[in-house]
Amino acid sequence: MPSSGARILAFLAICVAGLCGGLIGYAVTDLQTDGSLAAAIGGVVGAVAAAGGVAIVAVLALRAMTEWRTVDDRRGPGSPPGPG
């Protein structure tokens, strides 16, 4: 498993992306419509889309870190770096 720091950083990145996506979605929808309900829905859709996209990237990055660590453990200490 990736370190606790990496997992916490990934979680914080997802939260920040959701916040930013929500603000952007709200602002764009508020500029285009008159109703506050539409702007709120735009904010929620923006938040979910941004958080979902960053979550996918974060999961892929954490999996890559795990795989990298597994390969390094198989080589053993003192092994030269390189493929195989």
LUMROMAR-422395 format. One record per atom (N, C-alpha, C, O): residue in one letter; atom name; x, y, z. Coordinates in steps of 0.001 Angstrom, whole numbers, plus 500000, padded with zeros to 6 digits. Example, Ala and Ser with C-alpha at 12.3 -4.5 7.8 and 13.67 -1.06 7.14 Angstrom:
REM LUMROMAR-422395
node rest: A; atom: N; xx: 513190; yy: 494310; zz: 507800 $
node rest: A; atom: CA; xx: 512300; yy: 495500; zz: 507800 $
node rest: A; atom: C; xx: 513200; yy: 496700; zz: 507800 $
node rest: A; atom: O; xx: 514236; yy: 496681; zz: 508465 $
node rest: S; atom: N; xx: 512850; yy: 497750; zz: 507080 $
node rest: S; atom: CA; xx: 513670; yy: 498940; zz: 507140 $
node rest: S; atom: C; xx: 512900; yy: 500030; zz: 507870 $
node rest: S; atom: O; xx: 513409; yy: 501138; zz: 508039 $
***
This chain:
REM LUMROMAR-422395
node rest: M; atom: N; xx: 500833; yy: 498813; zz: 500000 $
node rest: M; atom: CA; xx: 500000; yy: 500000; zz: 500000 $
node rest: M; atom: C; xx: 500880; yy: 501254; zz: 500000 $
node rest: M; atom: O; xx: 501981; yy: 501256; zz: 500551 $
node rest: P; atom: N; xx: 500382; yy: 502300; zz: 499382 $
node rest: P; atom: CA; xx: 501115; yy: 503558; zz: 499430 $
node rest: P; atom: C; xx: 501166; yy: 504098; zz: 500864 $
node rest: P; atom: O; xx: 500385; yy: 503687; zz: 501721 $
node rest: S; atom: N; xx: 502071; yy: 505000; zz: 501100 $
node rest: S; atom: CA; xx: 502222; yy: 505564; zz: 502434 $
node rest: S; atom: C; xx: 500980; yy: 506356; zz: 502832 $
node rest: S; atom: O; xx: 500179; yy: 506764; zz: 501991 $
node rest: S; atom: N; xx: 500850; yy: 506556; zz: 504123 $
node rest: S; atom: CA; xx: 499704; yy: 507322; zz: 504630 $
node rest: S; atom: C; xx: 499731; yy: 508754; zz: 504102 $
node rest: S; atom: O; xx: 498685; yy: 509330; zz: 503800 $
node rest: G; atom: N; xx: 500911; yy: 509315; zz: 503993 $
node rest: G; atom: CA; xx: 501035; yy: 510677; zz: 503472 $
node rest: G; atom: C; xx: 500525; yy: 510791; zz: 502047 $
node rest: G; atom: O; xx: 499866; yy: 511770; zz: 501696 $
node rest: A; atom: N; xx: 500828; yy: 509793; zz: 501223 $
node rest: A; atom: CA; xx: 500374; yy: 509824; zz: 499831 $
node rest: A; atom: C; xx: 498857; yy: 509693; zz: 499755 $
node rest: A; atom: O; xx: 498215; yy: 510350; zz: 498936 $
node rest: R; atom: N; xx: 498289; yy: 508852; zz: 500600 $
node rest: R; atom: CA; xx: 496837; yy: 508687; zz: 500598 $
node rest: R; atom: C; xx: 496133; yy: 509939; zz: 501105 $
node rest: R; atom: O; xx: 495091; yy: 510322; zz: 500573 $
node rest: I; atom: N; xx: 496690; yy: 510576; zz: 502127 $
node rest: I; atom: CA; xx: 496102; yy: 511809; zz: 502641 $
node rest: I; atom: C; xx: 496199; yy: 512916; zz: 501596 $
node rest: I; atom: O; xx: 495252; yy: 513678; zz: 501403 $
node rest: L; atom: N; xx: 497339; yy: 513002; zz: 500927 $
node rest: L; atom: CA; xx: 497512; yy: 514002; zz: 499875 $
node rest: L; atom: C; xx: 496523; yy: 513778; zz: 498731 $
node rest: L; atom: O; xx: 495975; yy: 514738; zz: 498189 $
node rest: A; atom: N; xx: 496294; yy: 512523; zz: 498363 $
node rest: A; atom: CA; xx: 495327; yy: 512219; zz: 497305 $
node rest: A; atom: C; xx: 493915; yy: 512629; zz: 497736 $
node rest: A; atom: O; xx: 493161; yy: 513191; zz: 496942 $
node rest: F; atom: N; xx: 493561; yy: 512348; zz: 498989 $
node rest: F; atom: CA; xx: 492245; yy: 512731; zz: 499495 $
node rest: F; atom: C; xx: 492073; yy: 514246; zz: 499485 $
node rest: F; atom: O; xx: 491027; yy: 514752; zz: 499079 $
node rest: L; atom: N; xx: 493092; yy: 514964; zz: 499930 $
node rest: L; atom: CA; xx: 493015; yy: 516429; zz: 499940 $
node rest: L; atom: C; xx: 492919; yy: 516991; zz: 498519 $
node rest: L; atom: O; xx: 492211; yy: 517971; zz: 498285 $
node rest: A; atom: N; xx: 493625; yy: 516377; zz: 497579 $
node rest: A; atom: CA; xx: 493554; yy: 516825; zz: 496188 $
node rest: A; atom: C; xx: 492147; yy: 516631; zz: 495632 $
node rest: A; atom: O; xx: 491654; yy: 517480; zz: 494890 $
node rest: I; atom: N; xx: 491497; yy: 515525; zz: 495982 $
node rest: I; atom: CA; xx: 490131; yy: 515275; zz: 495531 $
node rest: I; atom: C; xx: 489178; yy: 516307; zz: 496130 $
node rest: I; atom: O; xx: 488290; yy: 516811; zz: 495443 $
node rest: C; atom: N; xx: 489364; yy: 516618; zz: 497403 $
node rest: C; atom: CA; xx: 488510; yy: 517616; zz: 498059 $
node rest: C; atom: C; xx: 488684; yy: 519000; zz: 497451 $
node rest: C; atom: O; xx: 487700; yy: 519698; zz: 497202 $
node rest: V; atom: N; xx: 489909; yy: 519397; zz: 497215 $
node rest: V; atom: CA; xx: 490170; yy: 520713; zz: 496626 $
node rest: V; atom: C; xx: 489611; yy: 520779; zz: 495206 $
node rest: V; atom: O; xx: 489048; yy: 521801; zz: 494812 $
node rest: A; atom: N; xx: 489759; yy: 519713; zz: 494441 $
node rest: A; atom: CA; xx: 489222; yy: 519696; zz: 493080 $
node rest: A; atom: C; xx: 487704; yy: 519782; zz: 493104 $
node rest: A; atom: O; xx: 487112; yy: 520475; zz: 492276 $
node rest: G; atom: N; xx: 487068; yy: 519090; zz: 494039 $
node rest: G; atom: CA; xx: 485619; yy: 519186; zz: 494151 $
node rest: G; atom: C; xx: 485161; yy: 520593; zz: 494496 $
node rest: G; atom: O; xx: 484176; yy: 521083; zz: 493943 $
node rest: L; atom: N; xx: 485864; yy: 521237; zz: 495398 $
node rest: L; atom: CA; xx: 485535; yy: 522618; zz: 495772 $
node rest: L; atom: C; xx: 485695; yy: 523555; zz: 494578 $
node rest: L; atom: O; xx: 484812; yy: 524363; zz: 494292 $
node rest: C; atom: N; xx: 486816; yy: 523443; zz: 493891 $
node rest: C; atom: CA; xx: 487060; yy: 524305; zz: 492730 $
node rest: C; atom: C; xx: 486055; yy: 524032; zz: 491607 $
node rest: C; atom: O; xx: 485550; yy: 524965; zz: 490984 $
node rest: G; atom: N; xx: 485772; yy: 522771; zz: 491357 $
node rest: G; atom: CA; xx: 484791; yy: 522424; zz: 490322 $
node rest: G; atom: C; xx: 483409; yy: 522938; zz: 490668 $
node rest: G; atom: O; xx: 482671; yy: 523393; zz: 489794 $
node rest: G; atom: N; xx: 483057; yy: 522866; zz: 491951 $
node rest: G; atom: CA; xx: 481766; yy: 523390; zz: 492370 $
node rest: G; atom: C; xx: 481667; yy: 524890; zz: 492195 $
node rest: G; atom: O; xx: 480645; yy: 525401; zz: 491738 $
node rest: L; atom: N; xx: 482723; yy: 525597; zz: 492556 $
node rest: L; atom: CA; xx: 482721; yy: 527055; zz: 492395 $
node rest: L; atom: C; xx: 482650; yy: 527447; zz: 490920 $
node rest: L; atom: O; xx: 481913; yy: 528362; zz: 490552 $
node rest: I; atom: N; xx: 483401; yy: 526767; zz: 490096 $
node rest: I; atom: CA; xx: 483387; yy: 527072; zz: 488665 $
node rest: I; atom: C; xx: 482027; yy: 526732; zz: 488054 $
node rest: I; atom: O; xx: 481477; yy: 527515; zz: 487280 $
node rest: G; atom: N; xx: 481487; yy: 525558; zz: 488407 $
node rest: G; atom: CA; xx: 480176; yy: 525162; zz: 487894 $
node rest: G; atom: C; xx: 479087; yy: 526130; zz: 488311 $
node rest: G; atom: O; xx: 478214; yy: 526473; zz: 487515 $
node rest: Y; atom: N; xx: 479137; yy: 526569; zz: 489558 $
node rest: Y; atom: CA; xx: 478152; yy: 527533; zz: 490044 $
node rest: Y; atom: C; xx: 478281; yy: 528861; zz: 489298 $
node rest: Y; atom: O; xx: 477280; yy: 529432; zz: 488865 $
node rest: A; atom: N; xx: 479501; yy: 529346; zz: 489149 $
node rest: A; atom: CA; xx: 479710; yy: 530643; zz: 488498 $
node rest: A; atom: C; xx: 479273; yy: 530621; zz: 487040 $
node rest: A; atom: O; xx: 478621; yy: 531553; zz: 486570 $
node rest: V; atom: N; xx: 479629; yy: 529564; zz: 486328 $
node rest: V; atom: CA; xx: 479264; yy: 529484; zz: 484910 $
node rest: V; atom: C; xx: 477753; yy: 529387; zz: 484755 $
node rest: V; atom: O; xx: 477174; yy: 530050; zz: 483895 $
node rest: T; atom: N; xx: 477109; yy: 528567; zz: 485580 $
node rest: T; atom: CA; xx: 475653; yy: 528421; zz: 485480 $
node rest: T; atom: C; xx: 474944; yy: 529695; zz: 485930 $
node rest: T; atom: O; xx: 473926; yy: 530075; zz: 485351 $
node rest: D; atom: N; xx: 475472; yy: 530352; zz: 486949 $
node rest: D; atom: CA; xx: 474868; yy: 531599; zz: 487427 $
node rest: D; atom: C; xx: 474928; yy: 532682; zz: 486359 $
node rest: D; atom: O; xx: 474009; yy: 533495; zz: 486259 $
node rest: L; atom: N; xx: 475979; yy: 532709; zz: 485567 $
node rest: L; atom: CA; xx: 476081; yy: 533699; zz: 484490 $
node rest: L; atom: C; xx: 475079; yy: 533435; zz: 483363 $
node rest: L; atom: O; xx: 474654; yy: 534368; zz: 482682 $
node rest: Q; atom: N; xx: 474705; yy: 532179; zz: 483167 $
node rest: Q; atom: CA; xx: 473863; yy: 531820; zz: 482037 $
node rest: Q; atom: C; xx: 472381; yy: 531748; zz: 482377 $
node rest: Q; atom: O; xx: 471550; yy: 531775; zz: 481470 $
node rest: T; atom: N; xx: 472024; yy: 531657; zz: 483658 $
node rest: T; atom: CA; xx: 470620; yy: 531514; zz: 484045 $
node rest: T; atom: C; xx: 470245; yy: 532563; zz: 485076 $
node rest: T; atom: O; xx: 471098; yy: 533264; zz: 485620 $
node rest: D; atom: N; xx: 468941; yy: 532653; zz: 485332 $
node rest: D; atom: CA; xx: 468447; yy: 533593; zz: 486329 $
node rest: D; atom: C; xx: 468133; yy: 532921; zz: 487662 $
node rest: D; atom: O; xx: 468117; yy: 533592; zz: 488694 $
node rest: G; atom: N; xx: 467889; yy: 531641; zz: 487663 $
node rest: G; atom: CA; xx: 467465; yy: 530954; zz: 488873 $
node rest: G; atom: C; xx: 468622; yy: 530485; zz: 489727 $
node rest: G; atom: O; xx: 469659; yy: 530063; zz: 489215 $
node rest: S; atom: N; xx: 468437; yy: 530562; zz: 491039 $
node rest: S; atom: CA; xx: 469493; yy: 530096; zz: 491938 $
node rest: S; atom: C; xx: 469521; yy: 528575; zz: 492011 $
node rest: S; atom: O; xx: 470562; yy: 527986; zz: 492302 $
node rest: L; atom: N; xx: 468366; yy: 527928; zz: 491743 $
node rest: L; atom: CA; xx: 468340; yy: 526460; zz: 491743 $
node rest: L; atom: C; xx: 469213; yy: 525908; zz: 490613 $
node rest: L; atom: O; xx: 469950; yy: 524943; zz: 490812 $
node rest: A; atom: N; xx: 469132; yy: 526506; zz: 489459 $
node rest: A; atom: CA; xx: 469951; yy: 526070; zz: 488326 $
node rest: A; atom: C; xx: 471432; yy: 526259; zz: 488629 $
node rest: A; atom: O; xx: 472258; yy: 525413; zz: 488287 $
node rest: A; atom: N; xx: 471759; yy: 527376; zz: 489273 $
node rest: A; atom: CA; xx: 473158; yy: 527628; zz: 489621 $
node rest: A; atom: C; xx: 473644; yy: 526608; zz: 490647 $
node rest: A; atom: O; xx: 474786; yy: 526153; zz: 490578 $
node rest: A; atom: N; xx: 472796; yy: 526254; zz: 491584 $
node rest: A; atom: CA; xx: 473174; yy: 525248; zz: 492583 $
node rest: A; atom: C; xx: 473389; yy: 523888; zz: 491933 $
node rest: A; atom: O; xx: 474335; yy: 523176; zz: 492268 $
node rest: I; atom: N; xx: 472511; yy: 523532; zz: 491006 $
node rest: I; atom: CA; xx: 472679; yy: 522257; zz: 490293 $
node rest: I; atom: C; xx: 473967; yy: 522279; zz: 489477 $
node rest: I; atom: O; xx: 474685; yy: 521280; zz: 489428 $
node rest: G; atom: N; xx: 474264; yy: 523395; zz: 488841 $
node rest: G; atom: CA; xx: 475523; yy: 523532; zz: 488098 $
node rest: G; atom: C; xx: 476721; yy: 523380; zz: 489004 $
node rest: G; atom: O; xx: 477722; yy: 522777; zz: 488617 $
node rest: G; atom: N; xx: 476633; yy: 523921; zz: 490209 $
node rest: G; atom: CA; xx: 477720; yy: 523777; zz: 491172 $
node rest: G; atom: C; xx: 477928; yy: 522341; zz: 491602 $
node rest: G; atom: O; xx: 479063; yy: 521876; zz: 491710 $
node rest: V; atom: N; xx: 476838; yy: 521637; zz: 491847 $
node rest: V; atom: CA; xx: 476941; yy: 520228; zz: 492260 $
node rest: V; atom: C; xx: 477509; yy: 519382; zz: 491130 $
node rest: V; atom: O; xx: 478376; yy: 518538; zz: 491355 $
node rest: V; atom: N; xx: 477021; yy: 519606; zz: 489921 $
node rest: V; atom: CA; xx: 477529; yy: 518842; zz: 488773 $
node rest: V; atom: C; xx: 479017; yy: 519126; zz: 488562 $
node rest: V; atom: O; xx: 479793; yy: 518208; zz: 488298 $
node rest: G; atom: N; xx: 479411; yy: 520379; zz: 488674 $
node rest: G; atom: CA; xx: 480830; yy: 520729; zz: 488525 $
node rest: G; atom: C; xx: 481689; yy: 520097; zz: 489601 $
node rest: G; atom: O; xx: 482791; yy: 519623; zz: 489322 $
node rest: A; atom: N; xx: 481188; yy: 520087; zz: 490841 $
node rest: A; atom: CA; xx: 481943; yy: 519493; zz: 491944 $
node rest: A; atom: C; xx: 482129; yy: 517995; zz: 491753 $
node rest: A; atom: O; xx: 483223; yy: 517467; zz: 491953 $
node rest: V; atom: N; xx: 481055; yy: 517315; zz: 491366 $
node rest: V; atom: CA; xx: 481133; yy: 515861; zz: 491175 $
node rest: V; atom: C; xx: 482061; yy: 515518; zz: 490006 $
node rest: V; atom: O; xx: 482859; yy: 514585; zz: 490093 $
node rest: A; atom: N; xx: 481949; yy: 516277; zz: 488918 $
node rest: A; atom: CA; xx: 482787; yy: 516003; zz: 487749 $
node rest: A; atom: C; xx: 484267; yy: 516224; zz: 488063 $
node rest: A; atom: O; xx: 485110; yy: 515400; zz: 487708 $
node rest: A; atom: N; xx: 484578; yy: 517328; zz: 488724 $
node rest: A; atom: CA; xx: 485989; yy: 517622; zz: 489026 $
node rest: A; atom: C; xx: 486553; yy: 516631; zz: 490035 $
node rest: A; atom: O; xx: 487663; yy: 516128; zz: 489860 $
node rest: A; atom: N; xx: 485793; yy: 516348; zz: 491091 $
node rest: A; atom: CA; xx: 486274; yy: 515396; zz: 492099 $
node rest: A; atom: C; xx: 486421; yy: 514004; zz: 491503 $
node rest: A; atom: O; xx: 487370; yy: 513288; zz: 491820 $
node rest: G; atom: N; xx: 485488; yy: 513620; zz: 490643 $
node rest: G; atom: CA; xx: 485580; yy: 512302; zz: 490000 $
node rest: G; atom: C; xx: 486806; yy: 512181; zz: 489107 $
node rest: G; atom: O; xx: 487483; yy: 511153; zz: 489113 $
node rest: G; atom: N; xx: 487087; yy: 513214; zz: 488351 $
node rest: G; atom: CA; xx: 488263; yy: 513180; zz: 487476 $
node rest: G; atom: C; xx: 489561; yy: 513100; zz: 488253 $
node rest: G; atom: O; xx: 490451; yy: 512326; zz: 487904 $
node rest: V; atom: N; xx: 489674; yy: 513891; zz: 489299 $
node rest: V; atom: CA; xx: 490891; yy: 513857; zz: 490109 $
node rest: V; atom: C; xx: 490988; yy: 512545; zz: 490877 $
node rest: V; atom: O; xx: 492087; yy: 512037; zz: 491097 $
node rest: A; atom: N; xx: 489852; yy: 511993; zz: 491284 $
node rest: A; atom: CA; xx: 489872; yy: 510711; zz: 491987 $
node rest: A; atom: C; xx: 490418; yy: 509596; zz: 491100 $
node rest: A; atom: O; xx: 491166; yy: 508734; zz: 491561 $
node rest: I; atom: N; xx: 490043; yy: 509619; zz: 489837 $
node rest: I; atom: CA; xx: 490559; yy: 508608; zz: 488909 $
node rest: I; atom: C; xx: 492074; yy: 508730; zz: 488781 $
node rest: I; atom: O; xx: 492786; yy: 507727; zz: 488833 $
node rest: V; atom: N; xx: 492560; yy: 509939; zz: 488616 $
node rest: V; atom: CA; xx: 494005; yy: 510152; zz: 488492 $
node rest: V; atom: C; xx: 494713; yy: 509767; zz: 489785 $
node rest: V; atom: O; xx: 495791; yy: 509175; zz: 489745 $
node rest: A; atom: N; xx: 494120; yy: 510097; zz: 490933 $
node rest: A; atom: CA; xx: 494741; yy: 509769; zz: 492220 $
node rest: A; atom: C; xx: 494828; yy: 508260; zz: 492423 $
node rest: A; atom: O; xx: 495851; yy: 507759; zz: 492890 $
node rest: V; atom: N; xx: 493779; yy: 507538; zz: 492083 $
node rest: V; atom: CA; xx: 493805; yy: 506078; zz: 492229 $
node rest: V; atom: C; xx: 494863; yy: 505470; zz: 491321 $
node rest: V; atom: O; xx: 495594; yy: 504571; zz: 491736 $
node rest: L; atom: N; xx: 494952; yy: 505950; zz: 490091 $
node rest: L; atom: CA; xx: 495968; yy: 505425; zz: 489182 $
node rest: L; atom: C; xx: 497373; yy: 505711; zz: 489694 $
node rest: L; atom: O; xx: 498259; yy: 504863; zz: 489588 $
node rest: A; atom: N; xx: 497579; yy: 506898; zz: 490247 $
node rest: A; atom: CA; xx: 498896; yy: 507248; zz: 490788 $
node rest: A; atom: C; xx: 499237; yy: 506391; zz: 492004 $
node rest: A; atom: O; xx: 500374; yy: 505941; zz: 492140 $
node rest: L; atom: N; xx: 498277; yy: 506163; zz: 492879 $
node rest: L; atom: CA; xx: 498533; yy: 505323; zz: 494063 $
node rest: L; atom: C; xx: 498810; yy: 503878; zz: 493664 $
node rest: L; atom: O; xx: 499663; yy: 503220; zz: 494260 $
node rest: R; atom: N; xx: 498096; yy: 503386; zz: 492663 $
node rest: R; atom: CA; xx: 498367; yy: 502022; zz: 492181 $
node rest: R; atom: C; xx: 499753; yy: 501921; zz: 491560 $
node rest: R; atom: O; xx: 500448; yy: 500923; zz: 491748 $
node rest: A; atom: N; xx: 500154; yy: 502943; zz: 490827 $
node rest: A; atom: CA; xx: 501491; yy: 502943; zz: 490232 $
node rest: A; atom: C; xx: 502561; yy: 502957; zz: 491315 $
node rest: A; atom: O; xx: 503582; yy: 502280; zz: 491191 $
node rest: M; atom: N; xx: 502330; yy: 503728; zz: 492381 $
node rest: M; atom: CA; xx: 503289; yy: 503749; zz: 493487 $
node rest: M; atom: C; xx: 503408; yy: 502380; zz: 494141 $
node rest: M; atom: O; xx: 504505; yy: 501946; zz: 494493 $
node rest: T; atom: N; xx: 502271; yy: 501701; zz: 494302 $
node rest: T; atom: CA; xx: 502276; yy: 500360; zz: 494900 $
node rest: T; atom: C; xx: 503027; yy: 499376; zz: 494015 $
node rest: T; atom: O; xx: 503824; yy: 498574; zz: 494502 $
node rest: E; atom: N; xx: 502772; yy: 499440; zz: 492722 $
node rest: E; atom: CA; xx: 503456; yy: 498529; zz: 491800 $
node rest: E; atom: C; xx: 504958; yy: 498803; zz: 491776 $
node rest: E; atom: O; xx: 505760; yy: 497869; zz: 491745 $
node rest: W; atom: N; xx: 505333; yy: 500052; zz: 491789 $
node rest: W; atom: CA; xx: 506739; yy: 500424; zz: 491776 $
node rest: W; atom: C; xx: 507430; yy: 499886; zz: 493029 $
node rest: W; atom: O; xx: 508535; yy: 499350; zz: 492950 $
node rest: R; atom: N; xx: 506787; yy: 500028; zz: 494171 $
node rest: R; atom: CA; xx: 507354; yy: 499543; zz: 495420 $
node rest: R; atom: C; xx: 507470; yy: 498011; zz: 495415 $
node rest: R; atom: O; xx: 508439; yy: 497457; zz: 495935 $
node rest: T; atom: N; xx: 506483; yy: 497335; zz: 494829 $
node rest: T; atom: CA; xx: 506511; yy: 495875; zz: 494746 $
node rest: T; atom: C; xx: 507681; yy: 495399; zz: 493892 $
node rest: T; atom: O; xx: 508367; yy: 494443; zz: 494255 $
node rest: V; atom: N; xx: 507908; yy: 496055; zz: 492771 $
node rest: V; atom: CA; xx: 509024; yy: 495682; zz: 491890 $
node rest: V; atom: C; xx: 510351; yy: 495909; zz: 492598 $
node rest: V; atom: O; xx: 511255; yy: 495081; zz: 492494 $
node rest: D; atom: N; xx: 510479; yy: 497014; zz: 493313 $
node rest: D; atom: CA; xx: 511719; yy: 497284; zz: 494045 $
node rest: D; atom: C; xx: 511953; yy: 496250; zz: 495141 $
node rest: D; atom: O; xx: 513096; yy: 495867; zz: 495388 $
node rest: D; atom: N; xx: 510900; yy: 495796; zz: 495794 $
node rest: D; atom: CA; xx: 511039; yy: 494781; zz: 496847 $
node rest: D; atom: C; xx: 511467; yy: 493436; zz: 496275 $
node rest: D; atom: O; xx: 512204; yy: 492698; zz: 496929 $
node rest: R; atom: N; xx: 511023; yy: 493108; zz: 495077 $
node rest: R; atom: CA; xx: 511401; yy: 491831; zz: 494454 $
node rest: R; atom: C; xx: 512870; yy: 491806; zz: 494065 $
node rest: R; atom: O; xx: 513513; yy: 490759; zz: 494136 $
node rest: R; atom: N; xx: 513400; yy: 492942; zz: 493659 $
node rest: R; atom: CA; xx: 514807; yy: 492998; zz: 493246 $
node rest: R; atom: C; xx: 515737; yy: 492755; zz: 494413 $
node rest: R; atom: O; xx: 516763; yy: 492089; zz: 494275 $
node rest: G; atom: N; xx: 515383; yy: 493285; zz: 495538 $
node rest: G; atom: CA; xx: 516223; yy: 493119; zz: 496712 $
node rest: G; atom: C; xx: 517227; yy: 494249; zz: 496838 $
node rest: G; atom: O; xx: 517447; yy: 495008; zz: 495894 $
node rest: P; atom: N; xx: 517833; yy: 494355; zz: 498012 $
node rest: P; atom: CA; xx: 518804; yy: 495431; zz: 498229 $
node rest: P; atom: C; xx: 520086; yy: 495201; zz: 497444 $
node rest: P; atom: O; xx: 520549; yy: 494068; zz: 497304 $
node rest: G; atom: N; xx: 520642; yy: 496267; zz: 496943 $
node rest: G; atom: CA; xx: 521918; yy: 496186; zz: 496240 $
node rest: G; atom: C; xx: 521801; yy: 495809; zz: 494779 $
node rest: G; atom: O; xx: 522817; yy: 495731; zz: 494088 $
node rest: S; atom: N; xx: 520591; yy: 495573; zz: 494285 $
node rest: S; atom: CA; xx: 520429; yy: 495223; zz: 492880 $
node rest: S; atom: C; xx: 520570; yy: 496465; zz: 492029 $
node rest: S; atom: O; xx: 520158; yy: 497549; zz: 492442 $
node rest: P; atom: N; xx: 521145; yy: 496325; zz: 490848 $
node rest: P; atom: CA; xx: 521264; yy: 497505; zz: 489977 $
node rest: P; atom: C; xx: 519903; yy: 497888; zz: 489440 $
node rest: P; atom: O; xx: 519082; yy: 497013; zz: 489165 $
node rest: P; atom: N; xx: 519640; yy: 499183; zz: 489282 $
node rest: P; atom: CA; xx: 518352; yy: 499609; zz: 488725 $
node rest: P; atom: C; xx: 518272; yy: 499240; zz: 487253 $
node rest: P; atom: O; xx: 519288; yy: 499145; zz: 486565 $
node rest: G; atom: N; xx: 517072; yy: 499037; zz: 486791 $
node rest: G; atom: CA; xx: 516878; yy: 498713; zz: 485394 $
node rest: G; atom: C; xx: 515711; yy: 497769; zz: 485226 $
node rest: G; atom: O; xx: 515119; yy: 497322; zz: 486208 $
node rest: P; atom: N; xx: 515374; yy: 497462; zz: 483974 $
node rest: P; atom: CA; xx: 514236; yy: 496579; zz: 483735 $
node rest: P; atom: C; xx: 514531; yy: 495158; zz: 484161 $
node rest: P; atom: O; xx: 515668; yy: 494689; zz: 484126 $
node rest: G; atom: N; xx: 513443; yy: 494477; zz: 484571 $
node rest: G; atom: CA; xx: 513568; yy: 493057; zz: 484881 $
node rest: G; atom: C; xx: 513839; yy: 492811; zz: 486242 $
node rest: G; atom: O; xx: 513970; yy: 491655; zz: 486647 $
***
